[in-house]
């Protein structure tokens, strides 16, 4: 029986409440069940992020792999669909999947080597090149649609403005919503990762870098730039990062800016709906990306 890390139990409690507590309580037995079902042997210390437990394992034929267990929700349910569609081309390879629980067996990458160990500029360029490749795929059926999310955010923005926030936050919400309205009816059809930050890119024996942990969407690649702007935030670097990524991905800058404001709006809404004040760096990114005269 594995022991669930206390940090994972705490994050599940914070973000998922009773469902998170039930998931954590079931994890030891669930892990044991899948080790038996898929004929796996645990061969390393379990790892975790905010939402998932990852157990290093060996398959019956001696192949190293990783058993990933996570709470099935609207974000995680599309992960195996995207990984199967990419089929290891730029992303970790899916080896097996249980639709009922969302449990996945993945190829083993090197968890000790992520983009966080690189210079920030080099890291951004690696992410941009990976995104250019991953978003070259048309999204398959079964993943969430950016158009639905964009229109949902606009409705949530209306309610947030009606409830009232401080004047500075209101201006930011209104500006971001105005940008999203310009592009919401042409949301795109590319397969998006949605969360490609430097901790979600690991080294591999078969490729220099591979993406992990997608929360996939069907939409415009401009919606993908936010994590690389927000991660290791540097106000003086925002424009360089934005320009570098739009150049590598070959994006229209105005549309990419609008969709990046969409990601900014998404983060603002989460904070406000949870009763948290907006972080100063959100205002800073918005200001740095504002076009001249805007």
Buried (B, 14 or more C-beta within 10 A) or exposed (E): EBEBBEEBBEBBEEEBEEEBEEBBEBBBEBBEBBBEEBEBEBEBEBBBBEBBBBBBBBBEEEEBBBBBBBBBEEBBBBBBBBBBBBEBEBBBBBBBBBEEBBBBBBBBBEBEBBBEEBEBEEBBBBBBBBBBBBBEBEBBEBBBBBBBBBBEBBEBBEEBBEEEBEEEBEEBBEBBBBBBBBBBEEBBBBBBBBBBBBBBBBBBEEBEBBBBBBBBBBBBBBBBBBBBBBBBBEEEBBEBBBEBBBEBBEBEBBBBBBBBBBBBBBBBBEBBEEEEEBBEBBBBBBEBBEEEEE
